[in-house]
Amino acid sequence: MSKSFDVCIRGDGVVGRALALLLARERLRVALVTQPHSAPTGQPDAAAHPDVRA
């Protein structure tokens, strides 16, 4: 089963998420594509809680 979207946003930062929400409010089908977050060396818990501050 394939899905179709009106807009594809690459990046799940503050700007990407805000844009996705605004476009969804306009009844557009939005795909939010994210990159898996990897943990920096010595911080195994960082991947579970990515820092989204801008």
N, C-alpha and C positions, 0 to 999 in steps of 0.2 A: 504494500500500500504506500503510495507516494503522497506527500503533502505539498501543497503549494503555498507560497507566501508572497505578500505584496512587497515586503521590505526585508532585507537581511542586514543585521547590524553586527559588526565584528568587534567584540570587546565588551566585557561586562563591568567596566568601571562606572563611576558616577555618571558620566556623560552618556555612555551607552545605555545604561538602565533608565535614565530619565527620558532619553529619546524614545526608547521602546515603549515606555508607559504613555508618553504623549501621543505616539502614533497609534497605539492600541485604543486610546480614547476616541480617536477619529475613525474607529472601526476598520483599521487596516490589520491584516494578518502579518505579524512580526516574528521573525526568527532571530533570536539572540544567540550568537555563536561565541562560545567562550573557549579559552585555552586552559588546559589543566594547570593548576598551580603546583609548583614543586617547592618542597621545603628547603630553605637554606641549610647549609651544613651546620650541625649542632643544634638545630631547632626543629625537632620532629613534629611538633604540634602546629607549626606555621601553615602547613598545607591544609589542615582541617579548618583553619580560620584565616582566610586571606585578608590582608589589609586593603580596604577599599577607600581609604581617605585620599583626597586629592589636595 
